[in-house]
Amino acid sequence: MAKNVLIATLGESPIVVSSMVQALQTQKDLTIDELHIIHPQGERLIDLGYDMVKEHFNGKCIVSQSCLPFPDANSRERSIEFLRILSDSIRTYENTGDHVYLSLAGGRKNMSAVMAVTCQFFECVRGLYHVLDKHEDDPTKRNFHSIEALFDFPEDRRAEKLSPPVEELTLVEIPYEQLPSGIALQQYLYKTQSNPNTSPSIEIDDELEAFGRQIFQQEKSDVLDVYLSAEAYEFYQDNGGETAKRLTGYFRSMRNPQALSVHKHTFQTDNAKTDCTCFKKKRTDERLFYYQTGNKIVIATIVGHGAAYDRIINGTRPLYSEDHPLHIHLSELKENSVLIAPLGKTPMVITQTFVLLSAIEGADIERVIVIHPKNAEIRNGVRLLKTAFNKKKCAITSIEIENIQDVASSDDCKVYLERIVSVITEARADNPDKNIHLSLSGGRKGMAALTLFAAQQAKIDAVYHTLITDVDLEEKIEKKTTVSELKKLTRSQQTQRLFLDDYDQSKFELVRMPVIPITIESVESS
């Protein structure tokens, strides 16, 4: 008989996990037969929190665990490792015919932000949920106490604290669309020796395929450094608009060794010192001739299908690596962009994304659009952002969703999702020559999942998530960049702090997450 399994992440508050079980049982009339907890291993307090939860549910349901080999998914590698462990857990229950429910309420926000990536692949997943404490802003009434706070209570009261009053909990079901061919796509990405010939019947973006294989096949993929020679850079500058956008996509694909292998074409010529190697995708005229030195890819020449291409193939225009030295790094290609970002109570998430996109992706962001629920504290953060971005000579627009004060119900989720999709659509129409960058990091945990789903509906290729890799620095920033703390500073000091001038930027990381297109129709075996 199928079991109902809740998979939940555990961080600093075990009450979040027990409250989710309680909320599902009382508000959804759902019996949880097994609680599977994913948590960092070797973190003493979190280990104690797991023991508390296990003891609390002793005799009520099975409690099992998967352990993470790190304290937080605060880097790209750790985020992918978390997704691997989560996917393996879901797959285990799918193989036994169980029903799975996912909770993104527990654990660090970094884990919750990426958790929604996997749920669409598996038919066994029956729901994605968040749970909120109605008194989260009142320290005297707050229910979600930390592990340390729980130890301050007498032992006989801890069980009571692990079961807060149901009427003080808000269960939020996050709406999402199941991928029509999620299982087949998952099997393709999880290609093994038993089904080596599985191939998609549609063209899957190289970046998405590489990302998926790292999750499902545990395939590691080093990121290559991509440079352009002076000649290639001149071609890129001379061909703007859609051609430049397309070329930028190729450059990003070339960072992935797997994509290079798939789209690599080698030509033997009589007159060239070395063979010519080019990168070319289907149905496109451009050929990107390149050479590789260690971890560096240098795009030497870009040509269309025509006379220039024929001269290279015939050897009358030899392609030598020493004739085309690296000239400019991919991150230095300035791409006119608009940044759309959800905003919660931490305004620095917006400026942090702005700085990292500019430095790492070469985004020349001309406008920032922040979208947020109707909330006085968030509105104060918007005022600070407008002042800061004005000093940077960057336009900023604030879009307040009038109908909702928080994303605290399924109806709120639907309103938020519809609004952010419309904002993306309007931004594209108003800025047809600019790239749209979408941030995943701002706002509540549920907003991160909804932003990912909005990207799918709006056909955004990728979303961006920002991370702080130093735990102590992250805690310091959380305290020093609240609206109340920022208001104590002069405007110049606010700008310095918000745009990371006060911090070591090497401790910040930008994760580009390819988006699974919701329009995938079928993946078949060849």
N, C-alpha and C positions, 0 to 999 in steps of 0.2 A: 504494500500500500504506500502511495506517495506521501512523503513527509513535507511539512511546511518548514522551510529553513530560512532564518533571518541571518544574513551576513552583515556584520557591523564592524566598523573600525572603533578602536578604543584609544583614547588619549588621556587627558588629565582628569576627566570626570566619568567614573563608571556609572553614575546615575543617568547619564545620557543614554547609555546602552539599555539599562533596565527600564527606563521610561519608554523607550521605543517599543519594547516588548509589550509593556503595559498598555500603551496607547493603541497598538495594533489589535490587542485582544479586546479592549473595551470599545474602541471607536470604529473598528472594522470587523468586529466579531471573528477575529482570525486567531486560531490556536497555533502557537509556535511550538513545533515539536523539537527543533534543534536550533540552538543559537551558536553560530560560528563567528568567533571574534578574531579579527586581524589586528595585531598590535606589535609594537617594537619589542624585541627580545633583549633582555639584560638591563632594561630600565627599571630600577628597583621599585619605584612608586607605581609604574604602570603594571608591573608584574603583580604587585599587591592589589591593584585595582581589578585585575583579571581574577585573582583568587576571591576577592569580595563578590564579584558577579557570579562566579561559579558556585560559591557557597549559597548565595541568595537564591539561585535557581535549582539547587539540589533537590531532586525528587519531583521537580516541576517540568523540566525539559532537559534534553542532552545539551551540554556545553562543550564545544570543541574550539580549537584555535589553530591559526597559522601565524607564524612569527616572522617579523620583518628583521633583516640583519642590519637595521639602522634606526635611529631615533625619529627621523622625519624624512618625508619624501621631498627634501629641499634642494634637489638637483635634478637635471634631466635624467641621468642614469638611475637615480633612486625612484623617480616617478615611474619610469618604465618597469623597474623591478617590482614596484608595488602593483602595477597593472598586471604583470605576469602572475604574481601570487594570487591576486583577486580572480583573474581569469581561470587559473588552474583550479581554484576552489569552486567556482561556478560550474566548470566543466565536470568536475567530480560528481556534483549533485545532478547535473543534467543526464549524465550517463546512468544514474540509478533511478531516473524518472521522478525526481523530487521537484517541488515548487520552491523557487527562491525569491526572497524579498531582500532588497538592498537598503541599508540605512547609511546616509551620508552625514548623519548628525554628529557622530563621534570622531575622535582623532583630530589631527591638525587639518587646517583648512586646505593645505596643499594636497592632501590625500582626497578630500571631498571634491576638490576642483576637477580632478581627473577621473574620479570614480565613474562618472556617467559615460565615459568612453566605451566601456565594455557591455553595459546592460542591453544595448540594442542587438548584440550578436546572438544572444541566447534566448531560445523560446521558453526555457524554464523560468526565466526572470518574469515575475508577475507584478512587480511594482518597485518604484524608487521613492523613498520617503525621507522626510526631515521631521524632526520634532523640536518644538520651541518651548521655552519656559516663559509663561506669561508675565513672570515677575523678574525677568533677567536683568532689568535696569534698577531693581530695588534690592540693595544688599541685605536689608532686614527680612525680605520675604523670598529671596532667591532660592530655587530648588536644586539647581545643578551645581552642587558643591564639588570642589576639587578633592582629590584623594587625601591631601594633607588636611583639609577641613573635616573630612569624614572621621579622621583619627582623633579629632578634638571632641567628637561626640562620644558619649558612653556606648559601649559595645552593644547594649540592648536597643539603642536608638538608631544604629546604622542601618538595620534592616528596614526600619520605618523610613529613613531618608532615601533608601534605594527605591522606595515605592511612593513617590510624591502624589498628592491628590490629583486624580484624573482631570478634574475640572480646571486645573492650573496648567495643563499641558495642551499644546496645539500641534496636532498631527497634520503635516503638509504632504500631500501626494504630488510628486513632481510629474507632470504629464510628459510623455515622450512617444515617439513612433518607433515601432519595431522595424528593423530592416527587412524588406520583403524577402531577401535571400541571405539573411544573416548567417545561417548555418553553413550554407555553401561557401559564402565568402570567408567565414572563419576557417573552414576546412582548407580552402585554397591558401590562406595565409599560414595555416598550421601544416603546410605540406610536409609529409614525412615519407620515409622509404616505402611505407605500405600503400601510399597513393601519390607517387611522384609525378604522375601525368596530369594531375588536376590543374586546370587553367581557366581563367575567367573568360566569359563570352563577350565581355566589354573591356575597354581599356581602362585600367586602374592607374591613377596617378602614381608616379614612381615614389614620391615622398610618402604618400599614404601607404603604399605597399611595404616600403622599408620600415615605416613606423609599426605597421601591423605585424610584420614578421618578427620584429623585436619583442612584441608582446606575446604572440601566440606560438612562435617557433623558438623563442629565446635566442634569436640570432642577433649577435652584436654587429653593429655597423659603425665603423669609425667615420668621423666627419672630416672630409678633406677640405683644405684651404684652396679656394678658387681665385685665380688672378686673371686679369686681362692684359694682353700686350697693348702697346700704344696703337697698333693697327686695329686690333679688335675693339678697343675702346672708341676709336674714331668711328667705326662702323656703327657701334651702339648709339653714339651721340647723333650721328647723321640720320638714324632711323628711329624716330620717336613714336608716340602713340601706341597703337596695338602691337606693333613690331617690338618696341622696347619692352612692353609688358611681357610679351611672349619670351623674349630673350632672357629677361630677368628670371622667369620661371625655369628656363633651361639651366641657367647658371646655378640656381638653387638645387636643381636635380643633380647636377654634376658634383655636388658636395657628397653625394651618396655613392659609394663604390659599386653597389648593386645596380643602380641606375646607369652608371657608366658602362658596366658590363653588358646590360641589356641593349643599350642604344649605341654601342661602339661599332664603328665600321672602319676596317683597315684596308688600305689600298697599296699595292706594290707598284712602285714606279721605277722606270729605268734610270732617270737622271738624278733623283733625290738621294741624299746621303742616307736618309732613314725613310721607312715607310710612313705614309700619311695616315693619321688616325683622326676620325671625326666623330662627333656626337650628333645624332639626328633622330628626331622622333617622326612617327608616321604623319603623313598628310601635311608636312611642312617643308618649305623650300630651303630654309637656312641650314647650313652645315657649319658646325663649330669645330674647326681643326685645332687640336690641342696636343700637348705633351705633358708627361708627368715626371716629376722629380721628387721622390720620397712621398711626403704627404701633400705636396703642392701640385695642383693642376693649373697649367697656364694655357689659356685660350689664345692661340697665336693668331688665327685668322678666322673671320666669319664671312661666308660667301653664300649667295643664293645659287639656285640651280641655273647655270648658264655658262658664259664664256670663262669667267674667273674660276669657276669650279672645274671646267674642262682643262684649263691650263695647269691646275694643281695635279689632276689625275694623270695628265700626259707628261708630267715631270718638267714642263717648260717653266713652271714657277715653283721651284723647290721650296719645301717647308723645313727649315732648319730651326732647332730650338734656340741656337745661339743668335739667330737673326731676329728672334721675337722674344726678348727678355720680358719678365713680368714687369708690369707698369702700374697697375692699380688693383687693389683688393676688392673683392665682391662687396664688402661692407661699405666701401667708399662710393659706390654708385648711388647717387642720391635720387630716390624715387619719390616724386610728389605724392603725398598721402594725406588721408584723413583718418584720425584715430577715433573710434567709437568705444566708449568704456562705461560699464556699469559703475555706479558710485554708491558706497556705503558710508560708514562713519570715519573712514580713514582716507583723507584726501591724497596722501602721499602715494597711494597705489597708482593713481593716475599719472603723476609726474615721474614716478619710477618707471612705468611702462614707456612713457614718452622718451626718457633718456636712453633706456636700453634699446628700444626700437631704432633710435637714431644712430647709436653707436654700433650695434651688432648687425642690424638688417639694412642699414643705409637709408632709413626712412627720413625724408624731408617733410615733416608733418606741418602742414599749413593750417590745419583746423583740428580742434579737439571737440568732440561732442560727448558730453556726459549725460547719462540717463539714470534717473533715480526715482524712488517712490516719494510721495509728499511727506516730508519729515523736516522738522525745524533744525535739528542738529546737522543733517546732511546739507541743508540749505546754507548753513554757516560755513560748511566746508567748501561749498561751491563759491562763495564770496572770496575765500582765501585763494582758491584756484584761479579765479578770474584775475585777481591782482597779480599773482605769480606769472601766469601766462602772458598777461599784458606786458610785463617787464621783458619777456622773451620774444615779444613781437609776434605772438602766435594767437590767432583767433580762437575763442572758446565759446561754445554754446551749451546751455544747460536745458535739458528737457525733463521736466517734472511730470510724472504720471499722476494726473489729478485724482483718478479713481481709487488709488491704493496708497495706504500709509506704510505698508510693509508687504513683503512677499510671505504671507502667513496663512495662506489657504490655497486650495486648488484653483479657486476662482481668481485669486491674486496672481497665481502662476500663469494662468491663461492670458490675463490682461497684460502682464509684463512681457510674455513671449510675443504676443501680437504687436505690442508697441515697439519692442526692439527690432523686430523684423521690418516694421514700417519705417523706422528710423534708418535702418541700413538701406532700404529701397530708396528712400528720399535722398539720402546722402549720395548714393550712386547717380541718381538722376541729376542732382545739382552739381556733381563733380565727375563728369564722365571721363575726364582725362587723368583722374587720380586713383591711386590704389586705396582700397578700404582695409584698414587694420582694425581688428576686433580684439579687445582685451577680455580675458576670462577672469581676471583677478579681483575686481572690485565687488563690493556688496556682500550679501550673505552667501552661505554655502549653496543654497538652493538656486540663487541667481547665477552662480557659476555654471551649474548644469543647464539651466534654461538658456544661457547665452550660447553654450555649445550647440543646443538644439536649434536656436535661432540661426546660427551660422549655417547649419544644414539646410534649413528652409530657404535661406537667402542665397544659397550657393556660394558661400565664402569658402575659399580653399583651405584656410588655416586660421586658428585662433592663437593668441599669445598669453602665456602665463608667466608671471614674474616670481622669482624665488630669492630668498636671502639665505645663502649657504652657511652662514655663521649664526648658530643658535643664540649666542649671547648678544650679538649685534641685532638680531631680529627682535629680541625682547626689549632691548634698549630703544630701538626705533618705535616699537609699539607704544612705549610710554612717552617718547619725546615728540611724536607726530600726531597726537590727538588734536582736535580743534582747539580745546582749551589751552594746551601747551603751546601750540603755534601762535595763539593770540598774544602770548606774553612776549613775543619777539618783535623786532622791528620788521618792516616789510622786506628789507634787504636780507635780514637773517632768515626770514621765512622762505624766501626764494632760494637761498643757499641750501637750506635743509631739505626743502621739497625736491630740488633738482640734484640731490645727492652730492653736492659740493662738500658737505661736511663728513662724507663717508668714503671708505675704500671701495670703489666701484667694482673691483675684482671679486668682491664677496656677494655680488648680485648676479643672478643668472636669468636669462630669457629662454623660455621653452616654447618653441614653435610646434604646435600640435596640429597635424593635418586633420581635416574634417572628412568624415565618411559621408559621401553624397547620399542623401535620402532617396535619390531617384534610381539607385542601382536596381536593375530589374532581374537579372539572373546571372548565376555563375554555374557553369556546367563543366563536366569532365570531358576532356577531349578524347 
